[in-house]
Amino acid sequence: MCEKEDVPSEKLLKKRTEIKNKRTNSSLGVTVEPTVFIVMFTSVMYQLVVQNLYLEKACRVELSYNQSICDAMTNRITSGYTKQQEEEVQKLASQMVALRTFIQGSIPFVVVIFAGSWSDRHNRRKPLIFLPIIGEIVCCVLLILNTIFFYELPLIYTTLGDSIPYAIAGGWSCFGNGIYSYVGSTTRDEDKTVKMGIVTAVHLSGALLGSSAGGLFYKIFGFVPFFIMCIILFVIAFIFGCFLLCDDGIKTNKVKPIEIIQDIFSIKNILCTFQTAFKSGPNKRRYKVIAVILVFLSVAGPFNGELYMNYLYTRLRFSWDAVQYGTFTSIQVLIQVFGSVVSVLFFVKILHWEDTFLGMISIIGSSISNFIFAFAPSGNYLYIGIVGLNILFEINRKKLLVVAGTIHRHSHIFMLRIIR
């Protein structure tokens, strides 16, 4: 059983109300948007370049191919290397990508459980937003060192340096949880739909520009200047957050650091969170929660896995370079925006389709799109696949969040962010 939380004093409640009113008086003003845009732009941009670093290290360091072969692979001159040589490079790079994905998915799973629970109890969102940014900065510093000491440090060091700091800081699970929790707690109820739409649009815009710019900046600057530029952008995002964000939490007294750590890693509070999320209720509430989580896992898992492997796949199958793949992902994000806005309005507002029916259609559409991806004879066919994949996946993801919200808004959306 979860213990009943302490009731705040009348003075503390009054102070919290005053702060809340100050924040919500301008709830549609600029708050998280600059930080979200810069972080999303930089993260998407540098993930593509990191995969190129993996390929370069695999070719030149791990497999010790000569310079002419590796240069030909970098410049996509197919006459300068054999298919078998590229497959060996891709095999090694994909193993590192798989390791990075595992680390970046498993450790944040644990971090967000403890950090998210602590954030909800104390109404503090800024640590969830700032810690992942710090983690990204540390990753960029380590990537610079791995580039400077290119031949001295093996590929596994590059992979661990690119994944562990990011994962320990909570990654996108922590960042997204912090951003949307902050928006929810500082925006008037009548403005929340508009504010969430603005933040989502900024999020997708950052991804769109980042996917377009990554390959281009890599071609122009190379690895080290590019990673330095990423550090500068992350620092700017951090500064924007410091000036524009303000937590509603109130410190009633000074707390020792050890007490804060004990509070964050309290097993009792974590058990309370899970008990609240999975508690029994009317209309088979618990079974609905489990069903939503299982469906979300079946959809989000493969989709997120594809995000990390698609670039390697297009390089091997269609000899694409970073710029071509950046163009492809830009169109992909544009279609995702279309699916998020136009399609949902059409199916829900005009046709009045049920959320569960939309979810079933979206999964079927995603499966068909994956077959197109797998058997496409040329790169142009991929553009057909992303129409169904991104429009319908975005519908499916949003409908799952809506269903979760109808069951129990805060705890179950939090659970979906954990498993994502």
N, C-alpha and C positions, 0 to 999 in steps of 0.2 A: 504493500500500500504506500502511496505517495503521501508524505507528510504535508499538512496544510501550511502554506507559505505564511510568513509573518505579514501582518497587515501594517502598511505604512502609516505613520502618524498623520494627523490632520495638516500639520505644517508642511510635511514632506509632500503630501498629495497636492496642496495648494501650489507649492513651488513647481512641481511637475506640470501642473495645469498651465501655469504662467509660461513655462518654457515651450510647452506644446502649442499654446496659442501664438507665441512669437513665430514658431516655425511654420504653422499652418496658415498664418495670415498671408503669406506669400508662397503657398504650397505649389503653385505652378511656376515659380521662379527657378532660376538656374541653380542646381545643387549638385547632383551626381553626374550630370550629363558630360561635362568636360573630362572628368576622370574616366568614365565608362568609354567614351570615344577614343581617348588616347591609349588607354590600356588595351582595348580591343584591337585597334589599328596596329599597335606595336606587336602584340602577341601573335596575331595572325600572320603579320608580315615576317616575323623572325622565325616562326616555326618552319616555314618553307625553306628558309636559308639554312637552318640547322640540318635539315635532311640533306641538303647539298654538301654540308660539312661532313656528315656521316659517309656519304658516297665518296668524297675525296679521300678521307682517311682510310676507308676500306680498300680503295684502289691503290693508293700510293704507300700506305704504311703497312696495313695488315697483309695484303696480297703481293705487295712489292712489284706491281706492274711498272714498266718503264714510263717515262714522262710522256712520250708521244701517244701511248695508248690512253693514259688518263686524261691528257689534254683533249684527245678526240672525243672521249666520253663526255667531258665537261661541255664541249662546244657542239655536241650532238652530230659529229661527223662520223656517220655509220661505217664508212669505208676504212676507218682507222683502227677498228677493233672488231673482234668476233662476237657473235651472239653468246657463246659460252662464257667469254670473259665478262660481259656485262651481267649475265645471270649470276656469276660468282660474286661480283660486287654487290648486286642487288640482294642476293641471299644473305650476305653478311650484314648489310645495312638494315635489311628488314628485321633481322634478329635483334639488332640494337633498338630499332623502333618499337618492337614488341616488348622488349625489356623496359624501355622508357615508359610505354603506355601502362604496363603493369604497375610500375612504381608510382606514376602520377595518378593512377586510379585507386590503388590499395591504401596508400598512406593517407591521402586526403579523406578517404572514407572514415578513418579513425579520428582524424583531426576535426572534421566538421561535426562529428557527433558530440565531442566534448566542447569545442569552441561555440558551436551553434546553441547548445543548451545553456552555456554560460551567458552568451549574448542575449538570449531571450529573458533569462532571469534578471539580468541587470540593465536591460534595455540599452546595450552598448553595441553599436553597429560598426563604428569606425575601425576597431581592430580587425574585424573580418574583412574589411575593404583594404586596409593598408598592409597587412601581413603578406598577402599574395603578391602585392607590388614589390615589396622588399625581396621576396623570394625570386621574382623575375629578375631583379637587378643583380642579385648574387649569381644567378644562372648566367647572365650575360658576361659578368666579370670572369667566371670560370671558363666560359667559351672563348673569351679573348685569350686567356692563358693557354688553352688547348690549341688555339690557332697559332700563337707565337711559338710555342714549343710543339710544333706540328708533328715532327718525326720522333720526338722524345717521348711523348705521351700517347699510349695506345688508344684505340677507339673506345674501349670500355670505360676509360676515364672520362672521355667526352660525354658518353651516355649518362654516366652517374652524375657528373657535374651539371648536366642539363636537366636532370630529373629530380634528384634528391632535395635540393633547396626549395624548388618549386612545390614539391609534394609536402614537405614538412610545414611550409607556410600555408597549406590548405588548398592551393590551386584555385581553379575556377569554381569548384563547389563552394568554397568559403567566400570567394569574391561575389559570386552571384547571389548567394544567400544574404550577404551583407548589404548589397545594393538594393535588392528588392524588399528586404526587411526595412531598410532605412526609408525607402520611398513609401512603404505602407504605413510606417509609424509617424511620418512627418507631413502627410498629405491629407487634406480634408476628404471625407468620404465621397462627396460629389465630384471631386477632382481626380480621384484615384485612377479611373479608367483612362482619362486623357493623359495623366502623368505616366502611367505604365506604358501607354502607347508611344509617348515621346521617348522614354528610356529605351524601349525595344527598337524604335526606329534609329536612335543614335547608336545602339549596340550593333545593329545590322549594317549601318553606314560605315562604322569603323571597320567591320569585317570586310565589307566590299572594297574599300579603299586599301586596306592592308593586303588583301589577296592580290590586288592589282599592282601594288607598289613593291612587294617583296622581291619578286624576280627582277624587276627593273633596277632597284637600288643595289641588289647583289651584283648585277652585271656592271654597274657603274663604279661602285666603291670597293667591292671585295669584302672579305670576312671581317677583319678587325675594324675598319672605319664604320662598317654597318652595325656591328655590335655596340660600338661606342655611341652611335646615334640612338640606338634602342635604349641604352642606359639613360641618356639625356631625356628622352621622351618619357620614360617611366618616372624619372625624378620630377618632371613637369607635372605629370598626372598626380603624383604624391603631393606636390605643393598646392595644386588646385583643390585636392581633397582637404588639406589642412585649413584652407581659407573658407571653403564653401560648405563644409559639413560640420554639423554640431549635434552631438549625442544628447538625448533627453535624460540620460541616467544621472542620478544625483549621488554624490559621495556623502554619506552621513558621517563618516569618521575615517580616520586613517587606517589602512589595512596593510599589514606586513606582506612582503612579496610571497613568503611561504604560504600564507593564508589564501592568497589569490590563486596560487598553483593548486592548492588542495581543493579550492572551490571549483576550478576548471575541471580537474580530473576526478571529481566526485562520482563514484560509481552509483551512489544512491540517486543522484539527480538524473543520470543517464537512464537508469532503470525506470525512473518516473516518466521520462520522455517517451520511452517505448510503451509503457503501460498506458499512457494517455493516447498514443497513436493507435494501439491495437485493442483498446477496451471494447467491451461488448456494447451493443446499442440496438435501437429499433431497425427494422427492415434489413436484418442480416448485415449490420454495419461492418463488423470485423471481416467477414468474408469478402465484402466489397473492397475493403482496404487491401487485402492480400491479392485479390484479382487485379486491381489497378497497378500494384507494384510489380506483379509478374508480367503483365502486359507491357508496362513501361520498360522493364528490363529487356524484354524480347525485342523491343523496337529501338531503344536508345543504345543498347549494347552494340549491335552490328553497325548502326549508323556512326557512332563515335569511332569504332574500329576502322571503318572505311575512310574516315577523315585523315588518318595517319598513313594509310597505305595507298590511297589513290594516286598520289604524286609518283611513287615508285612504279606503280602499275602503268601509268601513262608513259613514263620514260621508257620502260621496257617494251611495251606493246606498240606504241606509236611514235617513239623517239622524240617525245616532247621535251622542251627545255622549261626552265622556271618561268619564263615570260609567257609562254603558251599556256602553261598550267594556271598561271595567275589570271589570264584572260578567262579561262574556263571557269574558275572558281568565282570570279566576279559576276559572270552571268548566272552562275548557280545561286549566289546570294540574292541577286535581283529577282530571280524566280521565287526564291524563298520569301522575299518581301511580298510578292504578288500573292503567293499562297497564304501568307499570314493575314493579309488585309482583304483582298478582293474575294478570294474563294470562300473564306469563312463567312463573310457577309452574305454571299450568294446562297450557300447551302443552308445557313442557319436562319438568316433574316427573311429570305424569299421563299425557299423551299421548306423551311421549318423541319429539317431532318434532325433525328435524335442524335445525341452525342455518341452513343454506343454504335449506331449504324455508321456514322462517319468514321469512327475508329476502325471498323471492319473493312470499309472501302479503302482506307488509307494503307492498311497493311497489305491488302491485295495489290494496290498500285505500286507500293515499294518493292514487292517481290517481283513484279513484272519488270520494273526498272532495273533491278539487279541482274536479271537475265540479259537485258540489253547491254549493260556494262560488261558482262562476262563474255559475250559473244559478238561484240561490235567489230565489224571488219575494218573500220577506220575511226579516227578520232571524232569525225563529224557526227557519228551515231550516238556518241555520249551525250550530245546536247538534247537528243530526243529523250534519253533516259532521265536526265535531271529534271525534266518537266514533271513527270509523274512522281519521281522520288522526292523532290523537295517540296512541291505543292502539297502532296498528300502526307508526307511526314510531318510537315509543320501543322497541318490540320490535326493529325493524330496526337502530336505532343500537346497542343493547346487544349484539345478536348480532354485528354487525361488530366491535365491540371484543373480543368473546370470540374470534372467528376470528383477529383480529390477535394476540391474546395467545397463541394456540396456535402461531402461526408463530414469533414472537420477541417476548416480552412487552414489554420496555421500549422498544426502538427503534421498533417499529411503532405502538404506541399513541401514542408521541411524534409520529410522522409523521402519524397521523390528526388529532391536535390541531393540527398545523401547517396542514393543508389545510382544517380546519374554520374 
